[in-house]
Amino acid sequence: MSTYLYRAVNAEPINVIEGWDDDGTPYTIRYEPGEWTFGRQTGYLSRSGASSAGRRSGHLFTVLRSEPVVFLTRAEKIQKQINELHAQLAALAVTP
């Protein structure tokens, strides 16, 4: 059985306050439809969790389903990190 992650994303353009200028003016960024995720940025294991996050946002939203996700065991995660480090070291290796 495959596992999927679900995300609630904006279905309309929205402006998000990212910070404040020195004079107290809000610094906003405009996000087009599909560019902003409501709730957990990593997604939810259930469609209903993502829908709930979208409803809480107060904006129009749609729920997107990810490609199938594979969760690694601790040993698999460590092996993956070892393989990535070996690849990085090989890329840095200087050959005379």
N, C-alpha and C positions, 0 to 999 in steps of 0.2 A: 504494500500500500504506500502510495506517495504522500509526502507531507508538503503542504504549501503554506506560504505566508501571505497574509492579506493586508493591504494598506488602503486607508481612506485618503484620497487626494482631492484637491480642489477641482471643482467642475466649472468655476468661473474665475476671472481674474481677481486677485486679492492683493491688498497692500499690507505688508507686515512691518511693524516698527522694529528695526534692528538695533536701535540705540538712539542716543540724544547728542546733538551738537552742543558746543560750549555755551551757546546762548539759550539753550533749553528747547530748541526746535527738534522735533522728532525726525530721525533719519529713517525713511521708509524705503522698502524695496518692493517692487511690483512683481508678483508671480503669476504667470499665465496658467491656464488650466493644465493640471497634471504635474506642475512643478513643486507643489507644496504638499507635504504629508502631514495629516492631522494625527495627534496621538503619538504612539511609539514610532520612531523613525525606522526601527528595524522591522516593524510589522507585527501582526497578531497571528496566532495559530488558528483563530476562528474568524469566519466572515462576520459573525455577530459582534465580536470585539472591535473589529475595524469599523463596522457600521455605527456602533455606539460612539466611538471617537469622532466620527464624522458628524453625527447628530449633535454632540456636545460643542462642536466648533461654531455652530450657528451659521455656517456657510453651506452653499450647495456643494455636494461632494459625490464622488463615485468610488466604488471599492474595486481595487485591482488585485488580481491573483498572480503570485510569482510563478516562476518555473519551479519544478520539483526541487525541494531542498533536502540535502543530506546532512544529518547531524553526526559529527564524528565522536567516537569514544575518546577518552583521555589519551590512550595509547596512540590512536590514529592521529590525534591533534599534534602530539609531540613528534611523531614521525613526519608529519607534514611540515612542521617547523624546521626539523633537521634537514629535510630535503630542500626547503627554501634557502636555508643558510648555506648549504653546500653549493647551490646554484649561484648565490651571491658571491661566495668566495671564488668560485670558478670564473665568474665575470671579472673579478678584481685581480686575478692571477696575472702576473707579468711573465711573459716567456722571453728568454734571452734570444 
